[in-house]
Amino acid sequence: MYLKKYNIKNKTAVVTGAGKGLGRACAIALAEAGANLVIISRTQKDLDEVSRKIKKIKSKCKSYVCDITNYNEIKKIINKQVKIDILVNNAGNNIPEHFTKVKTKNMEYLVKINTIATFNLAQLCALKMIKSKSRKKVGGAIINMSSQMGHVGGPIRSVYNMTKFGLEGLTKGMSIDLAKYNIRVNTICPTFVVTPMTSKFLKSKKFKREVLGNIPLGRFAELSDVATAVVFLASDAASMITGTSLLVDGGWTAK
């Protein structure tokens, strides 16, 4: 038998930025594949709605209101978990500005949320994963939410590029250090997906036309395209995949 199953039944998955958009879709998809969830977001109302959906699927779900840039709070949340098998490091942001007009406070905020907070959370979860006696047998998966902009440049994206290229490098380094524990580390790199974060940019017809012109498949990614890729990388089906990127970009970076 050569076909490996997407086996994540009874595994515990942490998803950040889980209240909306990609994080919400990833959390629900992981529950659909059998995982129990620990979801983190800044908004209680969003968490409650996602939690209800996950419990309807008959998966367990714990939710926490937290800004992931608050290291002490996030550390408390991670340390109180009995076990963690999967981390989807999804929370992040973007503030598009021309390189010559980037405000220092915006640059520092994006580095803090997209790179430093992501690093801190990955380290806390890796330490928790390593404590599990069966880790080598069971394996673990850390999925850092990157972007096609972690592989190519884009206009008014210089700081976002910097943070996502950094995330690609971090992922490769982590994958080597964590391989001996059978913890795999990869990135997912979507093209533009219609989410609350991107919808404000996509209101411009000119911007929308330019974006679609860069995607050979001629459409935006669906939330389900990204969520399915996350479940694959989290599962035993991807047990030999580590230190790499899964580009869900419709061919954008192939050119």
N, C-alpha and C positions, 0 to 999 in steps of 0.2 A: 504494500500500500504506500503510495507516494504523496497523496494529498494530505497535507497537515491541516488540522482544524484550527479555527480561530478560538483557541481554548483559553478563556480568561475567567471561567466560572469560579466564583467564590474568592477571586483575587480582590484586593483593595486598591482602588485608584484614587489619587488626589488630582483634582483639576482646579486650576486657578482661573480667575476671570470667568467663572462658570455661570454667572447670572444672565449673560446675553451672548448673542452672536456665536462665534466659533466655540467658545468654552462651553456654552450651554449645549450646543449640538454634540460636542465630544463627550460630555458627561452622560447625556441621554443615550448615545450610541454605545458607550462602554457598558452601561446598565443593560441595554438590549442584548449585549453579548455575554451577560452573566456576571459582570463585576459589581462589587459593592463600592459606593462612592463616598468620598470626602470632598465636598465642594466649598470653594472659597470665593467670596465676592465682596464688594463694598456695600451692596444694597440688599437689605433683608427681604424686601418684597420680591425681588428677582429670585433670590435663593429659595424662598418658600414655594414659588411657582415651579422651579426646576425640581425641587425635592419631591413635590407632589407627583410630578410626572414619573420620576424614578421609582417611587414607592408603588405606583400603579403597575410598573413592570415587574414588581415583586423583588426588587433589589433593595438592599439597605442603603440608607443615605444619612450622613451627618453633614450639617452645614454650619459655616462660620463666617461672620461678618468681619472682614479684615482688609486693610490696605497692605498689599504685599511688600511695600517699601518699609513697613514697620517691622524691623527685624525681630525685636523682642516678642511682639505679638505672634508673628508667624512661627517663631521657634516654640512658643508655648503650645500652639495648635499641633504642630508636627510631633512634638515630644509626647503629647498625650495619646497619640494613636497606638493601638496595640501592634499593628503591623501595616506596612506599606509595600505594595508590590509594583505599582505603576505610578509614575508622575507625569501629568501633562502640564508642562510649564507654559501656560497659555497667556496669562495676563500681560498686557503691553499697551503701548500707545504710539501715536505719531502726531507731530505738529509740523506740517509742511511749510518750509520757509526756504527762500533762495539762500544759497551758501553765504553770500555777502551780507545777508540781513538776518542771519540766525541770532536770536537773542540768547545770551549766556544762560539765563534762568531756564529757558526751554531746552537747551542742549543738555544742561545738567540734570533736568528732570527726566528726559528721555534715557539718558545713560543710567540713571538711578533705577527706573522701572524696567527698562528693556534688558539691561545687562547685569547690574549689581544685584537687584532683587531676584532675578532669574538664577544667578550664580548661587546666592545665599540659600534659596529654596532647594535647588538641586543638591547642594552640599548637605543640608539638614535631612532631606529625604534619603540620600545615599547612606548617610550614617545610620539612619533608622533601618534601612533595608539590610545593611551589612550585619546588624545585630541578630537577624533571624538565622537560627541554626541550620535551617534547610535551604538557605538562599542559593547555594551552588546548584542544588538539585532543582529547585523551583524556578530560579532565574528572576530577574527584575528588569523593568524597562523604564527609561526616562526619555520622554519625548519633549524636546524644546521647540516651541512654536516659532519658527523663523519666517522667512518670506522669500519670494523670488528676488527681493531686494537685498538678500544676503548673498546673492550670486552675480547680480548685475547692478549697475548704477541707474539712477533715474532722476529726472528734473525735480527740483525742490524736495529732494529726499536725502540729502547728504548726511544728516545726523541719523536718520533712520537706517540708511546704508551702513553707517559706522557701527551702530548697535547690532544690526543683524549679521554683518560680516563677523563681528566679534563673537556672536553667539555660535556661528558655524565653527570658529576656531576652538571655542570653549568645548563644544560638543565632541570634537575630535580628540582633544586632550583628555576629557573626562572618560571617553570610551576606552582609552588605553589604560588609564588608572583603575577603572572599575571592572575590566574584563575578567580579572582573576576571581571576582565574586559572582560571575555570570550575570552581571547587570549590564544591559545593553543601552547605549545612548545614541539617539538619532535626532535629526530635525525633520519637521514637515515644513515645506516651503510653498505656500499657496500663492497663486496670482490674486487678482482682485476678486474678493467674494463680497456679495451684497450683505453687509452686516450694519448694525447701528454705527460702527466706527467709520465705515467707508461710504455709507449712503450720502453723507453730507458733501463728499468730494464728487460723487457720481451725479449730483444734481446738475452739474455743468454739462451741457450737451457736447461742448467742444472736448472736455476732458474725457467724457464717456466714449466719444468717437475715437480719440487718440488711443485710449486703453484697449478698446476692442480691435483696433488696427494692429496692435502688438501681440495679440493672442491668435496664433494660427487656427485654433479650433473655433474662433469667432464667437465665443461666449464667455461670460463670467463663470467662475467656479460656484457650484452650489455648496451650501453648508454640509450636505451629505457626502460630497466628494472628499472633503477634508476630514470629516468625522470617520469615514470608512477607512481612510489611510491611517488615521491614528489607531483605530482598533487593530488593524493589521500589524503595525509596528509594535503594539503592546502585547500581541499574542504570540503563542508558540510557533505560529506559522512563519514568524520572522526571526526564529531563534539563532540564525547565523548572520543576522544583519546588525552591524553596529558601526558607529563612527562615520555615518554617511547621511545624506539628505534625500528625502523623497519629495521630488518637485511635483506639485499638483498645480501646474502653471499653464496647461493648455498649449505648451510649446513655446512660451515667451522666451525662455533662456536657450532654446535650441538654435536661435538665429545668430 
